[in-house]
């Protein structure tokens, strides 16, 4: 290492500890930061919680220059800037929601050359006048966040992102860095091509989120199921994602009726109401938000412990992004997807009718939908299914953090025989009826409709009467997911034989069907991540520290996680430092925050240790 490289390394370490309270960069973060400091273009694909923001926040401090970050959401810009400024970082943003005072501070920082990071939207960056202003500031580099938005093959294509192609020609000497949490190999290549990246450093992290517990549960009584999941996370931040505004409102009313304080959040609400809900959630004054996935949340609360999908998302990328709001602090969180194969038809209809797919990409969106259906409808490790979709092998035989690997779903021993019975029934019904009729005939329903049509005379009538209706329906849906059955288009879809059905009927192909268990709300299997994150933590002290954090946040006008995240509070409650030097050893405690709030947290720890209210640790030498 040269003398210059050694100096730079020391500067990086000093700044990292001063502003973020971290000792070292993670290996992939170090690669991305090194590329930025060397003036190279880069493509950085790191999962949510993988620390990609730090990759573009640190270099401008080291080089003492201005970098520009392109971000698609005002709320995300605001969250990042507020968090950075709270730690003493010179950052700002320009967007339509900026106050006159905020805009004035940004322009003063630009003129004085003290601003290090400027967040803007792609629309603002396309304005000639604004680009000319930036050109006069000698911008060091551009960071394009949510870079998948530039690709037709991405899950959230935005036409305005294509305008970023002009950056290379307008700022030929400025490196461009593309950042995203979700991109398949195809999307990665599209990003490189669209942004004209020059021999970029490719930093591709693991797409796995081992701290998340994935559960895919057959949707039967939606509201009741959501309530029971939320009861497992009482007093913790939770998000319930819905497909429509109507679903959002219905679920919110139900939850409030059963005593769970929840608020709706969707595009149909007045902007002021959306702002109040968002701020209440970020400030930890509200724990449950029910939101439409189409509108998006844009909330960066780091300690979300539960994400529920009331409907299947339309792509694995969307699922990865939305579940990615859980456990951003690296601690364990639960993600529950309530699934029905009818979700696929609903999404297909919406995509076909919508004009938002832009330029003939409906086929691409349908393909993404089918991949998501495959994750939901198969009996295999959820973590493995997700990461392999992104082109990453999953070497572990069991993740220990999904419903399949935790033994909450099981394959039925006679899956092929049951599949033959269902397919035979569809044949006897001449492929002319929907799922409901097929289920009625299989279970031997004595309804007038069945009798009037003569279905009670069919050889398949009642051959699955020993199974509950919900279970038989789920078996039929699983066969649809596997392509053995297909549903016709239209308002009254009928069930027909799919590819491979005849092989199953002839006994030439085996079928695996699953029958989920129904875990009680108060007792479900725990993952290794859940067990490890609380090890050695004094929970009563953690609650006291959390209360202090909320008080400080209210007094400072910040979201609580901007003071200290849950991981930091657990570290403090685990090690119980009694001095400033000891507190600095805890994850996420930097010099600025130590100076502002350190003594208040230390006072609570000292009282806990010296007051005799809890068991003392074996050694008081917590500063070592």
C-alpha positions in Angstrom: 0.0 0.0 0.0 1.4 3.4 -1.0 1.7 6.3 1.4 -1.3 8.0 -0.3 -3.4 4.9 0.0 -2.5 4.5 3.7 -3.5 8.1 4.3 -6.8 7.6 2.4 -7.5 4.4 4.4 -7.0 6.3 7.7 -9.2 9.1 6.5 -12.0 6.6 5.6 -11.8 4.9 9.0 -11.8 8.3 10.9 -14.8 9.6 8.9 -16.6 6.3 9.2 -16.4 6.4 13.0 -17.0 10.1 13.3 -20.2 10.2 11.3 -21.7 6.7 11.5 -20.1 5.1 14.6 -18.8 2.1 12.5 -15.3 0.6 12.9 -14.9 -0.8 9.4 -16.6 -1.1 6.0 -18.0 -4.4 5.0 -16.0 -6.0 2.2 -18.4 -5.2 -0.6 -18.8 -1.6 0.7 -15.1 -1.3 0.7 -14.9 -2.3 -3.0 -17.6 0.2 -4.0 -16.0 3.0 -2.0 -12.5 2.2 -3.5 -14.0 2.4 -7.0 -15.6 5.7 -6.2 -12.4 7.1 -4.8 -10.4 5.9 -7.8 -12.8 7.8 -10.1 -14.3 4.6 -11.7 -17.9 4.0 -12.7 -19.6 1.3 -10.8 -22.7 -0.9 -10.6 -23.5 -1.7 -7.0 -26.3 -4.3 -6.3 -26.7 -4.8 -2.5 -29.8 -6.0 -0.7 -31.8 -3.7 1.5 -29.9 -3.4 4.7 -26.7 -4.2 2.9 -25.3 -0.7 3.4 -25.4 0.6 -0.2 -26.2 4.2 0.9 -22.9 4.5 2.7 -21.1 3.6 -0.6 -22.1 7.0 -2.1 -22.2 9.0 1.2 -18.6 8.4 2.2 -16.5 9.2 -0.9 -17.5 12.9 -1.2 -16.4 13.4 2.5 -13.0 11.8 1.8 -12.5 13.8 -1.4 -14.0 17.0 0.0 -16.2 17.5 -3.1 -19.9 17.7 -4.1 -21.6 14.5 -5.3 -25.2 14.3 -6.6 -27.6 11.5 -5.8 -30.6 10.9 -8.0 -33.5 9.5 -6.0 -37.1 8.8 -7.2 -39.0 9.5 -3.9 -39.2 12.8 -2.0 -39.8 10.9 1.3 -36.6 8.9 0.8 -34.6 12.0 0.1 -36.0 13.7 3.2 -35.3 10.7 5.4 -31.7 10.3 4.2 -30.9 14.1 4.5 -32.5 14.3 8.0 -30.5 11.3 9.2 -27.2 12.6 7.7 -27.7 16.1 9.1 -28.4 14.6 12.5 -25.0 13.0 12.5 -23.3 16.3 11.4 -23.0 15.4 7.7 -23.3 18.4 5.2 -26.1 17.2 3.0 -29.2 18.7 1.4 -32.0 18.0 -1.1 -33.9 20.0 -3.7 -37.5 18.9 -4.4 -41.0 20.2 -4.6 -41.7 19.7 -0.9 -38.6 21.6 0.2 -39.3 24.7 2.4 -37.9 28.1 1.4 -35.5 27.8 4.3 -34.3 24.4 3.2 -33.8 25.6 -0.3 -31.9 28.7 0.9 -29.6 26.5 3.0 -28.8 24.2 0.1 -28.0 27.1 -2.3 -25.8 28.7 0.4 -24.0 25.4 0.9 -23.5 25.1 -2.9 -22.1 28.6 -3.2 -19.8 28.2 -0.2 -18.6 24.8 -1.4 -19.4 23.2 2.0 -22.2 20.8 0.7 -21.0 17.3 0.1 -24.1 15.5 -1.0 -27.1 16.9 -3.0 -30.2 14.7 -3.5 -32.4 15.5 -6.5 -35.1 13.8 -8.6 -34.5 12.6 -12.2 -37.1 15.2 -13.3 -35.2 18.1 -11.8 -31.9 16.8 -13.2 -33.4 16.9 -16.7 -34.0 20.7 -16.4 -31.4 22.6 -18.6 -31.1 25.5 -16.1 -30.4 23.2 -13.2 -27.9 21.1 -15.1 -26.0 24.3 -16.0 -26.0 25.2 -12.4 -24.5 21.9 -11.5 -21.9 22.2 -14.2 -20.6 25.3 -12.5 -20.3 23.5 -9.2 -17.7 21.0 -10.6 -19.7 17.9 -9.5 -17.4 15.0 -8.5 -19.7 12.1 -9.2 -23.3 11.1 -9.8 -25.0 8.3 -7.8 -28.2 6.9 -9.4 -30.2 5.2 -6.6 -33.0 2.7 -7.5 -31.2 2.3 -10.8 -33.4 -0.6 -11.9 -36.0 2.0 -12.7 -34.1 2.7 -15.9 -34.7 -0.8 -17.3 -37.9 -2.1 -19.1 -37.0 -5.4 -17.6 -36.9 -4.0 -14.1 -39.9 -4.2 -11.8 -40.5 -0.5 -11.5 -39.6 1.1 -14.9 -39.9 4.9 -15.0 -39.6 6.7 -18.3 -38.0 9.8 -16.6 -35.0 7.6 -15.6 -34.2 7.2 -19.3 -33.3 11.0 -19.4 -30.3 10.2 -17.2 -28.6 8.9 -20.4 -27.6 12.5 -21.0 -25.4 12.7 -17.9 -22.5 11.0 -19.6 -22.4 13.5 -22.4 -23.0 16.5 -20.2 -20.5 15.5 -17.5 -17.9 13.4 -19.4 -15.3 13.4 -16.6 -17.7 12.7 -13.7 -18.0 9.0 -12.7 -21.5 7.5 -12.6 -22.4 5.0 -9.9 -25.6 2.9 -10.2 -27.2 1.5 -7.1 -30.0 -0.9 -6.6 -31.2 -3.6 -4.2 -33.0 -5.8 -6.8 -31.7 -6.6 -10.3 -31.5 -9.8 -12.2 -28.5 -10.3 -14.5 -30.6 -9.1 -17.5 -31.5 -5.9 -15.6 -27.9 -5.3 -14.6 -26.8 -5.4 -18.2 -29.6 -3.0 -19.1 -28.5 -0.5 -16.4 -24.9 -0.6 -17.7 -26.0 0.0 -21.2 -28.6 2.7 -20.5 -26.3 4.8 -18.3 -23.3 4.2 -20.6 -21.2 3.1 -17.7 -17.5 2.8 -18.7 -15.9 -0.6 -17.6 -17.7 -0.3 -14.3 -16.6 -2.0 -11.1 -19.4 -4.6 -10.5 -20.1 -5.0 -6.9 -22.8 -7.7 -6.6 -23.8 -8.7 -3.1 -25.9 -11.6 -1.9 -29.6 -11.2 -2.4 -30.3 -13.2 0.7 -31.7 -11.5 3.8 -31.0 -14.2 6.4 -32.6 -12.0 9.2 -36.0 -12.2 7.5 -38.4 -15.1 8.2 -40.5 -15.8 5.1 -43.9 -17.4 5.4 -46.3 -18.0 2.5 -49.7 -18.8 3.9 -52.9 -19.8 2.0 -55.3 -16.9 2.2 -58.6 -18.1 3.8 -59.9 -15.5 6.3 -57.7 -12.5 5.3 -58.6 -10.1 8.1 -58.4 -12.8 10.8 -55.1 -14.0 9.5 -53.6 -10.5 9.4 -54.8 -9.8 13.0 -53.1 -13.0 14.3 -49.8 -12.1 12.7 -49.9 -8.6 14.1 -50.6 -10.0 17.6 -47.1 -11.6 17.4 -45.7 -8.1 17.0 -47.6 -6.0 19.5 -45.8 -2.8 20.1 -43.5 -3.3 17.1 -43.5 -1.6 13.7 -45.6 -3.5 11.0 -46.6 -2.8 7.5 -49.6 -4.5 5.7 -49.4 -4.2 1.9 -52.6 -4.4 -0.1 -53.4 -4.4 -3.8 -56.2 -1.8 -3.8 -57.3 1.3 -1.9 -60.6 -0.6 -1.1 -58.6 -3.4 0.5 -56.5 -0.9 2.4 -59.6 0.8 3.9 -61.4 -2.4 4.7 -58.4 -4.0 6.6 -57.8 -0.7 8.5 -61.4 -0.5 9.7 -61.3 -4.2 10.8 -58.0 -3.8 12.7 -59.2 -0.7 14.5 -62.5 -2.5 15.4 -60.5 -5.4 17.0 -58.3 -3.0 19.0 -55.3 -2.7 16.8 -54.4 0.9 16.2 -53.8 1.1 12.4 -53.9 3.8 9.8 -54.4 3.6 6.0 -51.9 5.1 3.5 -52.7 5.3 -0.2 -52.8 7.7 -3.1 -56.5 8.5 -2.7 -55.9 10.2 0.7 -55.3 13.9 0.9 -51.6 14.8 0.9 -51.8 16.2 4.4 -53.3 12.9 5.8 -50.6 10.9 4.1 -48.0 13.1 5.6 -49.5 12.7 9.1 -49.6 9.0 8.8 -46.0 8.8 7.5 -44.6 11.0 10.2 -46.5 9.2 13.0 -45.1 5.9 11.7 -41.6 7.2 11.4 -41.8 8.9 14.9 -42.9 5.6 16.5 -46.3 7.1 17.5 -48.0 4.6 15.2 -46.9 1.0 14.7 -49.2 -0.4 12.1 -49.7 1.1 8.6 -51.9 -0.5 5.9 -50.7 0.7 2.5 -51.2 0.1 -1.2 -48.2 -1.5 -2.9 -48.8 0.4 -6.1 -48.3 3.8 -4.4 -45.3 2.8 -2.3 -44.4 3.9 1.2 -41.0 5.7 1.0 -40.6 5.3 4.7 -37.1 4.5 6.0 -38.0 3.3 9.5 -35.2 0.9 10.3 -36.9 -1.2 13.0 -39.9 -2.6 11.1 -40.3 -6.1 12.6 -43.2 -7.4 10.4 -44.3 -7.0 6.7 -47.6 -8.6 5.7 -48.8 -9.0 2.1 -52.5 -9.3 1.9 -52.1 -10.2 -1.8 -49.2 -11.6 -3.8 -46.9 -8.9 -5.3 -46.6 -8.8 -9.0 -42.9 -9.8 -9.2 -40.1 -11.2 -7.0 -38.4 -7.8 -7.3 -41.4 -6.1 -5.8 -41.6 -8.7 -3.1 -37.8 -8.3 -2.3 -38.2 -4.6 -2.2 -41.3 -4.5 0.0 -40.2 -7.2 2.4 -36.9 -5.3 2.4 -38.5 -2.6 4.5 -38.4 -5.1 7.4 -35.3 -5.6 9.4 -33.3 -2.8 7.8 -31.3 -2.7 11.0 -30.1 -6.3 10.5 -32.3 -7.7 13.3 -34.8 -10.5 12.8 -38.2 -9.6 11.2 -41.1 -11.6 9.9 -42.6 -11.5 6.4 -46.0 -13.1 5.8 -47.5 -13.4 2.4 -51.2 -14.4 2.2 -51.5 -16.2 -1.1 -54.2 -17.4 -3.5 -53.6 -18.4 -7.1 -56.5 -16.0 -7.9 -54.0 -13.2 -7.2 -52.3 -14.2 -10.5 -55.4 -13.8 -12.5 -56.2 -10.5 -10.8 -52.7 -9.1 -11.6 -52.8 -10.4 -15.1 -56.1 -8.6 -15.7 -54.8 -5.4 -14.2 -51.5 -5.5 -16.3 -53.4 -6.2 -19.5 -55.8 -3.4 -19.0 -53.3 -0.9 -17.7 -51.5 1.5 -20.0 -48.6 1.9 -17.5 -46.5 -0.8 -18.8 -45.1 1.5 -21.5 -44.3 0.4 -25.0 -45.3 -3.2 -25.2 -43.7 -4.5 -22.0 -46.8 -6.3 -20.9 -45.2 -9.7 -21.8 -42.2 -8.8 -19.6 -44.5 -8.0 -16.7 -46.5 -11.2 -17.1 -43.2 -13.1 -17.1 -42.2 -11.5 -13.8 -45.6 -12.4 -12.4 -45.2 -16.1 -13.2 -41.8 -16.1 -11.4 -43.5 -14.8 -8.3 -46.3 -17.4 -8.6 -43.6 -20.1 -8.7 -42.1 -18.9 -5.4 -45.5 -19.0 -3.7 -46.8 -22.3 -5.2 -43.9 -24.7 -4.7 -42.7 -26.6 -1.6 -39.1 -25.4 -1.3 -37.0 -23.1 0.7 -38.2 -19.5 0.2 -34.7 -18.0 0.7 -33.3 -20.4 -2.0 -36.1 -19.7 -4.4 -35.6 -15.9 -4.2 -31.8 -15.7 -4.4 -31.7 -18.3 -7.3 -34.1 -16.1 -9.2 -31.4 -13.3 -9.1 -28.8 -15.7 -10.4 -27.2 -16.5 -7.0 -26.8 -20.1 -5.9 -28.0 -21.0 -2.4 -25.6 -23.6 -0.9 -27.3 -24.3 2.4 -29.7 -27.3 2.6 -31.9 -25.4 5.0 -32.3 -21.6 5.7 -33.8 -22.1 9.1 -35.8 -19.0 8.5 -38.9 -19.8 6.3 -42.1 -21.8 6.7 -40.8 -24.7 4.7 -37.5 -25.1 6.5 -39.1 -24.5 9.9 -41.5 -27.4 9.2 -44.7 -25.3 9.1 -45.7 -26.7 5.8 -45.5 -30.4 4.8 -46.0 -32.3 1.7 -48.9 -34.8 1.6 -47.8 -38.4 1.1 -50.3 -39.1 -1.6 -49.9 -36.0 -3.7 -49.9 -37.7 -7.0 -53.1 -39.7 -6.2 -54.9 -36.5 -5.1 -53.8 -34.8 -8.2 -55.2 -37.6 -10.4 -58.5 -37.3 -8.6 -58.7 -33.5 -9.2 -57.7 -33.9 -12.8 -60.2 -36.7 -13.4 -62.9 -34.4 -11.9 -62.0 -31.6 -14.3 -62.3 -34.1 -17.2 -65.7 -35.4 -16.0 -66.9 -31.8 -15.8 -65.7 -31.5 -19.5 -63.4 -28.6 -18.5 -66.4 -26.3 -18.4 -66.6 -25.1 -14.8 -64.7 -23.0 -12.3 -62.7 -23.9 -9.2 -65.8 -23.6 -7.0 -67.7 -26.2 -8.9 -64.7 -28.6 -9.0 -64.3 -28.3 -5.3 -68.0 -28.9 -4.6 -68.1 -32.1 -6.8 -64.9 -33.5 -5.2 -66.3 -33.0 -1.7 -69.7 -34.3 -2.6 -71.7 -31.1 -1.9 -75.5 -31.7 -1.8 -76.4 -28.3 -3.3 -79.3 -27.8 -5.7 -76.9 -26.6 -8.4 -74.8 -29.8 -8.2 -77.9 -32.0 -8.3 -79.6 -30.0 -11.1 -76.6 -30.5 -13.3 -76.3 -34.1 -12.6 -72.8 -33.7 -11.1 -73.8 -36.0 -8.2 -73.8 -38.8 -10.7 -70.2 -38.4 -11.7 -67.7 -41.0 -10.7 -65.6 -38.3 -9.0 -68.4 -37.0 -6.9 -67.4 -37.0 -3.2 -64.0 -38.8 -3.7 -62.3 -36.1 -1.5 -65.0 -35.6 1.0 -62.6 -36.4 3.9 -60.8 -33.1 3.3 -62.1 -29.7 4.4 -63.3 -27.4 1.6 -60.4 -24.9 2.2 -57.8 -27.7 1.8 -59.3 -29.1 -1.4 -59.4 -25.6 -2.8 -55.8 -25.1 -1.9 -54.9 -28.3 -3.7 -56.6 -27.1 -6.8 -54.8 -23.8 -6.6 -51.4 -25.5 -6.2 -52.0 -27.5 -9.3 -52.8 -24.2 -11.1 -49.5 -22.8 -9.8 -47.7 -25.9 -11.2 -49.3 -25.5 -14.6 -51.2 -28.8 -14.4 -54.4 -26.9 -14.5 -55.1 -23.6 -16.2 -57.9 -21.1 -15.8 -59.4 -19.5 -18.9 -59.6 -15.7 -19.4 -62.7 -13.7 -18.9 -65.1 -12.8 -16.0 -66.2 -16.4 -15.5 -62.9 -18.5 -15.8 -63.2 -22.2 -16.1 -60.6 -24.8 -15.1 -58.9 -26.8 -17.9 -56.1 -29.3 -18.2 -52.6 -27.8 -18.5 -49.3 -29.1 -19.7 -48.3 -32.3 -18.1 -51.8 -33.2 -16.9 -52.1 -36.3 -19.1 -48.7 -37.5 -17.8 -50.0 -37.3 -14.2 -53.3 -39.1 -15.1 -51.2 -41.9 -16.7 -49.0 -42.2 -13.7 -45.9 -41.0 -15.6 -45.3 -37.9 -13.5 -45.3 -37.4 -9.7 -47.0 -34.4 -8.1 -46.0 -32.7 -4.8 -48.9 -31.0 -2.9 -48.6 -29.3 0.4 -50.9 -29.0 3.3 -50.0 -26.0 5.6 -50.1 -26.2 9.3 -51.9 -23.5 11.1 -49.6 -22.1 13.8 -51.2 -20.3 16.7 -50.6 -16.5 16.8 -48.7 -16.7 20.1 -46.5 -19.7 19.2 -44.7 -20.1 16.0 -41.2 -21.5 15.2 -38.4 -19.1 15.8 -35.4 -18.7 13.5 -31.8 -18.6 14.5 -31.7 -14.9 13.7 -34.5 -14.2 16.1 -32.8 -16.0 18.9 -29.3 -14.5 18.3 -30.4 -10.8 18.2 -31.7 -10.8 21.8 -28.9 -12.9 23.3 -27.6 -11.2 26.4 -29.9 -8.2 26.1 -31.5 -6.7 29.2 -35.0 -6.3 27.8 -36.2 -4.0 30.6 -33.2 -1.7 30.0 -33.8 -1.8 26.3 -37.3 -0.6 26.9 -36.0 2.3 29.0 -33.5 3.2 26.4 -36.2 3.1 23.7 -38.4 5.5 25.8 -35.4 7.9 26.1 -34.8 7.7 22.4 -38.4 8.7 21.7 -38.2 11.7 24.1 -35.0 12.9 22.5 -36.5 12.5 19.0 -39.5 14.5 19.8 -37.4 17.3 21.3 -35.0 17.3 18.3 -37.7 17.0 15.6 -36.2 13.7 14.3 -37.4 10.2 13.7 -36.3 8.0 16.6 -34.2 5.7 14.5 -32.2 8.8 13.5 -31.1 9.1 17.1 -30.1 5.5 17.5 -31.4 2.3 15.8 -32.7 -0.7 17.7 -29.4 -2.5 17.0 -27.5 0.2 18.9 -30.0 0.1 21.8 -29.7 -3.6 22.1 -25.9 -3.3 22.0 -26.1 -0.8 24.9 -28.5 -3.0 26.8 -26.3 -6.0 26.3 -22.9 -4.5 27.3 -24.1 -1.7 29.6 -21.2 0.7 29.2 -20.8 3.4 31.9 -18.4 5.7 30.2 -18.2 7.6 26.9 -15.3 5.4 25.7 -17.4 2.3 26.4 -20.5 3.8 24.6 -18.4 4.5 21.5 -17.7 0.8 21.2 -21.4 0.1 20.7 -22.6 -0.3 17.1 -23.7 2.9 15.5 -22.5 5.4 18.1 -20.4 8.1 16.5 -18.7 11.1 17.9 -21.4 13.6 17.0 -24.2 11.6 18.5 -22.1 10.8 21.6 -21.6 14.5 22.1 -25.3 15.3 21.7 -27.0 12.5 23.6 -24.4 10.1 25.0 -24.6 11.3 28.6 -28.4 10.8 28.8 -28.1 7.2 27.7 -25.2 6.5 30.0 -27.1 7.9 32.9 -29.9 5.4 32.4 -27.3 2.5 32.1 -25.6 3.6 35.3 -28.9 3.7 37.2 -29.7 0.3 35.9 -26.3 -1.1 37.0 -26.0 0.6 40.3 -29.7 0.6 41.4 -29.8 -3.1 42.0 -32.9 -3.5 39.9 -31.3 -6.1 37.6 -28.6 -8.7 37.7 -25.2 -7.2 37.4 -22.8 -8.6 34.8 -19.9 -10.8 35.8 -17.5 -7.8 35.2 -18.0 -4.1 35.4 -15.2 -3.5 32.9 -17.6 -2.7 30.1 -15.1 -0.3 28.5 -12.6 -2.9 27.5 
